[in-house]
């Protein structure tokens, strides 16, 4: 039987999915976080229609 590992993620910021055309605020925020040393990426939360910037790191 396969083993499943659940990894905790922290949401750093939320952005509405209906932003202006050509605007990528979630991607820009994730890029800024990576520049500061935080491994951040963007995921889509379909239930709330938002882009979430998440990390595996625990934030204070």
C-alpha positions in Angstrom: 0.0 0.0 0.0 1.4 3.5 -0.9 2.3 5.9 1.8 1.0 9.5 1.7 2.9 12.3 3.3 0.9 15.5 4.2 3.0 18.6 4.1 1.9 21.8 5.9 1.9 25.0 3.9 1.5 28.6 5.0 -0.5 31.1 3.0 1.5 34.3 2.8 -1.0 36.4 0.9 -4.3 36.1 -1.1 -5.2 37.9 -4.3 -8.5 38.0 -6.2 -8.5 36.0 -9.4 -10.4 38.7 -11.3 -7.6 41.2 -11.5 -7.0 43.6 -14.4 -5.9 42.1 -17.6 -2.1 41.8 -17.8 -1.7 42.3 -14.1 -0.1 39.4 -12.1 0.1 40.6 -8.5 0.3 37.1 -7.0 3.2 36.2 -9.2 4.9 39.5 -8.5 4.5 39.0 -4.7 5.8 35.4 -4.9 8.8 36.6 -6.9 9.6 39.3 -4.3 9.3 36.7 -1.5 11.8 34.4 -3.4 14.2 37.3 -3.8 14.1 37.7 0.0 14.9 34.0 0.5 11.4 32.5 1.0 10.5 29.6 -1.2 7.1 30.9 -2.3 4.8 29.9 -5.2 1.3 30.6 -6.5 -1.6 28.2 -6.3 -5.3 28.6 -7.2 -8.0 28.2 -4.6 -11.0 27.4 -6.8 -13.5 27.4 -3.9 -12.8 31.1 -3.2 -11.7 32.1 -6.7 -8.4 33.4 -5.4 -4.7 33.1 -6.1 -2.7 32.1 -2.9 1.0 32.7 -2.4 2.1 29.8 -0.3 5.3 28.5 1.3 6.4 25.3 3.1 8.1 27.5 5.7 6.4 28.3 9.0 6.0 32.1 9.4 5.8 33.9 12.7 
